[in-house]
Amino acid sequence: MTVKTTMQKSELTIITKAKDLCSYVMTVTEKSPKRFRFTFVSRLQNLCLEIIESIYRANDLFLGGDGIERRYQARVGYQRKALTALRLLGYMAQISQESNCLTMKQYAIITKGVYDCQNLLGAWMNSDKSRYLKAMKNQCGL
């Protein structure tokens, strides 16, 4: 992607990649034809913002201590919401390209960003599941 954000030490890679994807989508959709402004453009931009919001909400839920099961379920819910929004973003980008709202190159860059974010999000979800199962095992004294 051509637009990059600076990564803070405490920031997850998925957050940085999602921000880069969002910045790129915002940049390329600004130049889209006006006739797409209230259809594809607003939808693509809103999906990007939803992805970042869901990732931040998931990251803000601490997995440890009392109430871990409730927080884990909430965290998974936000992660799944981000994953669904990523899938929708990929699909909306495809339709946008087919309708000449995005160029093939822009579509390819967005698709790569979506793919990278999906993989990072999946890895994060698997890591959280392992941490949760380990914490539950420790609570049960096994």
Disulfide bonds with the S-S distance in Angstrom:
none
